[in-house]
Amino acid sequence: RRVRIDVVTIFPGYLAPLREALLGRAIEAGLVELGVHDLRDWTHDVHQAVDDSPYGGGPGMVMRPQVWGEALDAVLAAGPARLVVPTPAGRPFTQATAQAWAGEERLVFACGRYEGIDQRVVDSYAARMPVDEVSIGDYVLVGGEVAVMVMVEAVVRLLPGVLGNPVSAQEDSFSDGLLEGPAYTRPVSWRGLDVPEVLRSGNHAAIARWRRDRALERTAARRPDLLDALPEDALDRADRAF
Ligand SMILES: N#Cc1c(-c2ccc3ccn(Cc4ccncc4)c3c2)n[nH]c1N
């Protein structure tokens, strides 16, 4: 099974890193097909204008619907797809979102700039295909390209054959609802700091318990919201010590 990913942006060069390393190898292996398109290819004026002033006033510029409509019609002509529009006002992009999208045949990402894209673009496509307005986090970026890099990486790593050590969905980090605990490798002592004894004990039950305790401790300290979101039966008696 392969996934076709198309990205429309006014900065195609911004997406070049997607062709490096792991994702680059996935593309070479034919697991992923990636198309990056310059939105300005669908302008017709000499200035290649893609933005205009906002109705109702306010700072900045808004991206014009006509150019986006022609670009997305052209890209979507290749077949049905899920349209993804990064925006600070989007629903949170989470591991669950990545899992869901990893099952899609085609993903088309519309990267906005300025103050965003005229809302009628999303509204017009939402009438005929799944359209997700998503945000990668509670901070403000300058455009959607970085968000698309994040989301493409999170999705593509889930595709069979992409990762050398294919972590199963339930073992993946965040999948048990907790943060991962600390990791260690050689040397056993480094700048006066030693690897926790238990990890070298060979006692796999004790190791599993220690790792769970560290994950619970870290989650309680850094992401208490994840603890609150755990299903009732997720914590056993030993877990409740935290
Ligand atoms: N995903 C995601 C995002 C973005 C984001 C995404 C697309 C665009 C297009 C344009 N901008 C700039 C902008 C627009 C409106 N308000 C403020 C800034 C974007 C930001 N910011 N923060 C996130 N987590």
The ligand as a Gaussian input file, in Angstrom:
#p B3LYP/6-31G(d) Opt

LIG

0 1
 N       -0.747000      24.164000      12.180000
 C       -0.460000      25.196000      12.608000
 C       -0.072000      26.433000      13.214000
 C        0.111000      27.718000      12.683000
 C       -0.124000      28.233000      11.309000
 C       -0.564000      27.392000      10.285000
 C       -0.844000      27.889000       9.037000
 C       -0.687000      29.265000       8.788000
 C       -0.924000      30.081000       7.672000
 C       -0.595000      31.399000       8.024000
 N       -0.174000      31.377000       9.317000
 C        0.248000      32.560000      10.049000
 C       -0.833000      32.997000      10.989000
 C       -2.168000      32.886000      10.622000
 C       -3.151000      33.334000      11.505000
 N       -2.820000      33.876000      12.702000
 C       -1.531000      33.976000      13.058000
 C       -0.502000      33.545000      12.211000
 C       -0.225000      30.115000       9.815000
 C        0.075000      29.603000      11.069000
 N        0.514000      28.524000      13.691000
 N        0.608000      27.790000      14.827000
 C        0.249000      26.521000      14.581000
 N        0.215000      25.512000      15.519000

